[in-house]
Amino acid sequence: MFINIIMGWLFPWMIAFAFNEIGYHMKWWSVTPTEAGIISFIPYNLGIFPVISCLLIYVRKKVSLNPMFLIFIFSIIKTLMESWCINPTLLTNNKRM
């Protein structure tokens, strides 16, 4: 089982992470907002999108809620997470004078 985790999850994730970093620094692609720099690539490097979709499927099988409601809730949560990654001061009370 350990070999399956290494070869099927960890190894491809590390290769994708390396290619994303190389592509970003070589200016092969860019992600908006460009002002945020490498922070914009964090969801791609960490694999947030496939993980969230797998989590949605898992929750759908375990909880007896309307699937459209679950998609709505997951979309809202993901949007809030992305907003916080772009501007972390949204959750803090730091007032600059």
C-alpha positions as CSV (number, residue, x, y, z in Angstrom):
1,M,0.0,0.0,0.0
2,F,2.9,2.4,0.8
3,I,4.3,1.9,-2.7
4,N,0.9,2.6,-4.2
5,I,0.7,5.9,-2.3
6,I,4.2,6.9,-3.3
7,M,3.9,5.9,-7.0
8,G,0.3,7.0,-7.5
9,W,0.1,10.1,-5.5
10,L,3.3,11.6,-4.1
11,F,5.5,11.1,-7.2
12,P,3.0,12.6,-9.7
13,W,2.3,15.4,-7.4
14,M,6.0,16.3,-7.1
15,I,6.4,16.2,-10.9
16,A,3.4,18.4,-11.4
17,F,4.7,20.8,-8.8
18,A,8.1,21.0,-10.5
19,F,6.6,21.6,-13.9
20,N,4.3,24.3,-12.5
21,E,7.2,26.1,-10.9
22,I,9.4,25.8,-14.0
23,G,6.6,27.0,-16.3
24,Y,5.8,30.0,-14.0
25,H,9.4,31.1,-13.7
26,M,10.2,30.6,-17.5
27,K,7.0,32.7,-18.2
28,W,5.4,29.9,-20.2
29,W,2.1,30.6,-18.4
30,S,0.6,33.0,-15.9
31,V,-2.3,33.0,-13.6
32,T,-4.3,36.0,-12.6
33,P,-4.1,38.0,-10.4
34,T,-0.6,38.7,-11.5
35,E,0.0,41.1,-8.6
36,A,-0.1,38.2,-6.1
37,G,2.9,36.5,-7.8
38,I,3.5,32.9,-6.9
39,I,0.6,32.9,-4.4
40,S,-1.7,32.6,-7.4
41,F,-0.2,29.2,-8.2
42,I,-0.7,27.7,-4.7
43,P,-4.0,26.0,-5.6
44,Y,-2.4,24.3,-8.6
45,N,0.8,23.3,-6.8
46,L,-1.1,21.8,-3.9
47,G,-3.7,20.1,-6.0
48,I,-6.6,21.8,-4.3
49,F,-9.0,21.4,-7.2
50,P,-8.8,17.6,-7.5
51,V,-8.8,17.2,-3.7
52,I,-11.9,19.4,-3.3
53,S,-13.7,17.4,-6.1
54,C,-12.8,14.1,-4.4
55,L,-14.0,15.5,-1.1
56,L,-17.3,16.5,-2.6
57,I,-17.9,13.0,-4.0
58,Y,-17.0,11.5,-0.6
59,V,-19.3,13.8,1.3
60,R,-22.1,13.2,-1.2
61,K,-21.9,9.5,-0.6
62,K,-21.8,9.9,3.2
63,V,-24.4,12.6,3.7
64,S,-27.9,12.5,2.4
65,L,-28.2,16.1,1.2
66,N,-29.3,17.5,-2.1
67,P,-26.3,17.3,-4.5
68,M,-26.9,20.8,-5.9
69,F,-26.8,22.2,-2.3
70,L,-23.5,20.4,-1.7
71,I,-22.0,21.8,-4.9
72,F,-23.2,25.3,-3.9
73,I,-21.7,24.9,-0.4
74,F,-18.4,23.6,-1.7
75,S,-18.3,26.4,-4.3
76,I,-18.8,29.1,-1.6
77,I,-16.2,27.6,0.7
78,K,-13.6,27.3,-2.2
79,T,-14.3,30.9,-3.2
80,L,-13.8,32.1,0.3
81,M,-10.6,30.2,0.6
82,E,-9.3,31.7,-2.7
83,S,-10.3,35.2,-1.5
84,W,-8.4,34.7,1.7
85,C,-5.3,33.4,-0.1
86,I,-5.3,36.5,-2.3
87,N,-5.9,38.9,0.6
88,P,-5.2,37.3,4.0
89,T,-6.1,40.5,5.8
90,L,-9.8,39.8,5.1
91,L,-9.9,37.6,8.2
92,T,-7.8,39.8,10.5
93,N,-8.6,43.0,12.1
94,N,-5.4,44.9,11.2
95,K,-6.1,48.6,10.7
96,R,-3.3,50.7,9.3
97,M,-3.2,54.3,10.2
